[in-house]
Amino acid sequence: MTDLLNKHDFVLYFDVQDGNPNGDPDAGNLPRLDPETGHGIVTDVCLKRKLRNYVTLAKRGVPRYDIFVKEKAILNDLIDEAHEQLSVKAKEKGEKTEAARRYMCGRFFDVRSFGAVMMTGKNAGQVRGPVQLTFSRSVDPIVPLEHTITRMAVTTKEEADEQQGGNRTMGRKATIPYALYRTHGFVSASLAEQVGFSPEDLALLWDGFARMFEEDRSAARGLMSARALFIFRHESKLGNAPAHRLFDRIVARRKDPNKPSRAFSDYEIIVDDSNLPEGVTLDARRF
């Protein structure tokens, strides 16, 4: 395993058609949005969940690629296990915590990628992850829709008696006709060195962004697809240019502003790769 020597900043575009990419439990599970602008929002936690699920499938049974935050996991049990599995028994409390922290980073991909607070049981410290994501925001305002749906069945006999044999129940489903989302991300080489996040982990991260929606299908989410990933690679660990200046070089625009968007083909992504700052290269991947 080699060290990650380069800082990376990236822009990810993904879209949704006739689905709800990230429901808001505070708003009846309607798609999240910015109430002032009407732009749609997808949280960083939502995308990290999809990445974790992809890694679980892609690296099942492979050492170093277990997942810490997963469905039905009892986190304190996993932290306690770290203390039990330590091959070197530290004497001091601080040494035990640091040894447990290193164990967790070495075992769990999501811990050494996104970080974790592991002080809820036996103390395994806190990890500041080298991979960070912003909230995703739609390129244009979204139009959330609610659809009435019916089910030709009931859940209890009492409900069937009330329906007098009709056996119809009603429900609601929220969708967006179409939206293209953009998120920004950062990979710190300095933090990667501290937790053992390797070039192999980074390659898996890029692969995950391209394929995480393929194994996350559901009727509620509609058709979600990764569309483009633009990776700015810096020569140095600390970076050769501010991230925001690099992000400004990439813009997505609707081809016809007078026509509502209903497909990715309604957009064009414009990339200014001329005169990049010295020490910065751009890797443009379109899916």
C-alpha positions in Angstrom: 0.0 0.0 0.0 1.4 3.4 -1.0 0.6 6.9 0.3 -1.7 9.3 -1.5 0.5 12.2 -2.5 -1.9 14.5 -4.4 -4.8 16.6 -3.4 -8.0 16.2 -5.5 -11.1 18.4 -6.0 -14.0 17.1 -8.0 -17.4 17.9 -9.4 -20.0 15.2 -9.8 -23.2 15.5 -11.9 -26.1 13.1 -11.5 -29.7 13.3 -12.5 -33.1 11.9 -11.6 -36.2 11.2 -13.8 -39.6 10.6 -12.3 -38.4 9.9 -8.8 -37.5 11.3 -5.4 -33.7 11.4 -5.0 -33.7 12.4 -1.3 -37.0 12.7 0.7 -37.3 15.2 3.5 -38.9 13.6 6.6 -39.7 17.1 7.9 -41.8 17.8 4.8 -43.8 14.6 4.4 -40.9 13.0 2.5 -41.2 15.5 -0.4 -38.0 16.0 -2.3 -35.6 18.3 -0.4 -35.4 21.9 -1.7 -34.2 25.4 -1.0 -37.4 27.3 -0.1 -36.0 30.6 -1.3 -34.8 29.5 -4.8 -36.7 26.3 -5.4 -33.5 24.4 -6.2 -33.4 20.8 -5.2 -31.1 19.5 -2.6 -29.5 16.0 -2.0 -27.5 15.7 1.2 -24.0 14.4 1.5 -25.2 11.7 3.8 -27.5 10.4 1.1 -24.6 10.0 -1.4 -22.3 8.5 1.2 -24.9 5.9 2.0 -25.0 4.8 -1.7 -21.2 4.7 -1.8 -21.1 2.5 1.3 -23.6 0.2 -0.2 -21.6 -0.1 -3.4 -18.4 -0.9 -1.6 -20.2 -3.6 0.4 -21.2 -5.3 -2.9 -17.9 -4.7 -4.8 -15.6 -5.7 -2.0 -17.5 -8.3 -0.1 -15.2 -10.3 2.1 -12.1 -8.3 1.1 -9.9 -7.3 4.0 -9.8 -3.5 4.7 -13.1 -2.9 3.0 -15.7 -3.6 5.7 -18.3 -0.9 6.4 -18.7 0.6 9.8 -22.0 2.5 9.3 -24.4 -0.1 7.8 -27.9 -1.3 8.3 -28.6 -2.9 11.7 -25.0 -2.4 12.8 -24.4 -1.8 16.5 -21.5 0.6 16.4 -20.4 0.2 20.0 -20.0 -3.5 19.5 -17.7 -2.9 16.6 -15.7 -0.4 18.6 -15.4 -2.8 21.5 -14.3 -5.5 19.0 -11.4 -3.2 18.0 -10.1 -3.2 21.5 -10.5 -7.0 21.8 -8.7 -7.6 18.5 -5.6 -5.5 19.2 -2.5 -7.6 18.8 -0.4 -5.1 20.8 -1.8 -4.5 24.3 -1.1 -0.8 25.1 -0.7 0.1 28.8 -1.7 3.7 28.7 -5.3 4.8 28.1 -4.2 7.1 25.2 -2.2 4.4 23.6 -5.2 2.1 23.7 -7.4 4.7 22.0 -4.8 5.4 19.3 -4.3 1.7 18.7 -8.1 1.2 18.4 -8.3 4.2 16.0 -5.7 2.7 13.7 -7.5 -0.7 13.8 -10.8 0.9 12.8 -9.1 2.9 10.0 -7.4 -0.3 8.7 -10.6 -2.4 8.8 -13.4 0.0 7.6 -13.4 1.8 4.3 -15.9 4.4 5.3 -14.0 5.3 8.5 -10.8 6.1 6.7 -12.7 7.8 3.9 -15.4 9.9 5.6 -14.2 9.9 9.2 -16.1 8.8 12.3 -16.7 9.7 15.9 -15.9 6.5 17.9 -16.2 7.7 21.5 -19.6 6.3 22.3 -18.4 3.1 23.8 -14.8 2.0 24.5 -12.9 5.0 23.1 -11.5 4.5 19.6 -11.0 8.3 19.1 -12.2 10.5 16.3 -11.2 10.3 12.7 -11.3 13.3 10.3 -11.9 11.8 6.9 -10.0 12.9 3.9 -13.0 12.6 1.6 -15.7 15.3 2.0 -18.8 16.1 0.0 -21.0 19.2 -0.2 -24.8 19.0 -0.5 -25.9 18.5 -4.1 -27.9 21.2 -5.6 -30.0 21.1 -8.8 -28.9 23.2 -11.7 -32.4 24.6 -12.1 -35.4 24.9 -9.8 -37.3 21.7 -9.3 -41.1 21.0 -9.5 -42.1 18.5 -6.9 -45.2 16.5 -7.8 -47.5 14.4 -5.6 -49.3 11.5 -7.2 -52.3 9.6 -5.7 -51.7 5.8 -5.9 -54.0 2.9 -5.0 -53.4 -0.5 -3.6 -55.8 -3.4 -4.4 -55.4 -4.9 -0.9 -55.8 -4.0 2.7 -53.6 -4.8 5.7 -56.2 -6.1 8.2 -59.5 -7.9 8.2 -61.0 -5.0 10.1 -60.0 -2.6 7.3 -61.5 -5.0 4.7 -64.8 -5.0 6.6 -64.8 -1.2 6.6 -64.1 -1.2 2.8 -67.1 -3.6 2.3 -65.2 -5.8 -0.1 -63.6 -3.0 -2.1 -60.1 -3.7 -0.7 -58.8 -0.4 -2.1 -56.4 1.8 -0.1 -55.0 5.1 -1.2 -51.5 6.6 -0.8 -49.3 9.4 -2.1 -46.0 9.3 -4.0 -43.7 12.3 -4.5 -41.5 12.7 -7.6 -39.6 15.2 -9.7 -40.2 15.0 -13.4 -36.5 15.7 -14.1 -33.5 17.4 -12.4 -29.8 17.5 -12.9 -27.8 17.8 -9.7 -24.2 19.0 -9.0 -22.1 18.2 -6.0 -18.5 19.2 -5.0 -16.0 17.0 -3.3 -12.5 17.2 -1.9 -9.8 14.6 -1.1 -7.1 15.8 1.3 -3.8 14.0 0.8 -2.6 15.2 4.2 -5.5 13.7 6.0 -5.3 10.6 3.8 -1.8 10.0 5.1 -3.0 10.1 8.7 -5.6 7.4 8.3 -4.1 5.2 5.6 -6.4 6.2 2.7 -4.5 4.9 -0.3 -4.5 5.4 -4.1 -6.4 2.0 -4.3 -9.1 3.5 -2.0 -9.3 6.6 -4.2 -9.7 4.5 -7.4 -12.6 2.6 -5.6 -14.1 6.0 -4.7 -14.1 7.1 -8.4 -15.6 3.8 -9.5 -18.2 4.1 -6.8 -19.4 7.5 -8.0 -19.8 6.1 -11.5 -21.7 3.0 -10.4 -23.4 3.7 -7.1 -26.8 4.3 -8.6 -26.8 1.0 -10.6 -27.2 -1.1 -7.4 -29.6 1.3 -5.6 -32.7 1.0 -7.8 -36.1 1.5 -6.2 -39.5 2.6 -7.5 -39.4 5.7 -5.2 -36.1 7.0 -6.6 -37.1 6.6 -10.2 -34.3 6.7 -12.7 -31.1 8.0 -11.2 -27.8 8.1 -13.1 -24.3 9.4 -12.7 -23.6 11.6 -15.7 -20.2 13.2 -15.4 -17.2 13.4 -13.0 -14.6 16.1 -13.3 -11.4 15.5 -11.2 -8.8 18.2 -10.6 -5.6 16.6 -9.5 -3.0 18.8 -7.8 0.7 18.0 -7.9 1.2 18.9 -4.2 -0.5 17.6 -1.0 -1.7 21.1 -0.1 -3.0 21.9 -3.6 -1.8 24.2 -6.4 -5.0 26.4 -6.7 -8.1 27.2 -4.7 -10.9 24.7 -5.3 -13.6 27.3 -6.0 -11.5 28.7 -8.9 -11.3 25.3 -10.4 -15.0 24.6 -9.9 -15.9 27.8 -11.7 -14.5 26.3 -14.9 -17.4 23.8 -15.1 -20.9 25.0 -15.9 -24.1 23.1 -16.9 -26.7 25.0 -18.9 -30.1 24.2 -20.3 -29.9 24.3 -24.1 -33.3 25.9 -24.4 -34.2 28.1 -21.4 -37.8 28.4 -22.6 -38.4 24.6 -22.5 -38.7 22.6 -19.3 -36.0 19.9 -19.0 -37.0 16.3 -19.1 -33.7 14.5 -20.0 -30.0 14.9 -19.7 -29.9 15.7 -23.4 -31.6 19.0 -22.6 -28.3 20.2 -21.0 -24.8 20.9 -22.0 -21.8 20.8 -19.7 -19.2 23.4 -20.6 -15.7 22.8 -19.4 -12.9 25.4 -19.6 -9.7 23.4 -19.5 -7.5 26.1 -21.0 -4.7 27.6 -19.1 -5.1 25.4 -16.0 -3.1 26.6 -13.0 0.4 25.2 -12.9 0.5 21.8 -11.2 -3.2 21.1 -11.8 -4.6 18.5 -14.3 -8.2 17.7 -15.2 -9.6 14.2 -15.7 -13.1 14.5 -17.3 -15.2 11.3 -17.1 -18.6 11.2 -18.7 -20.9 8.2 -18.1 
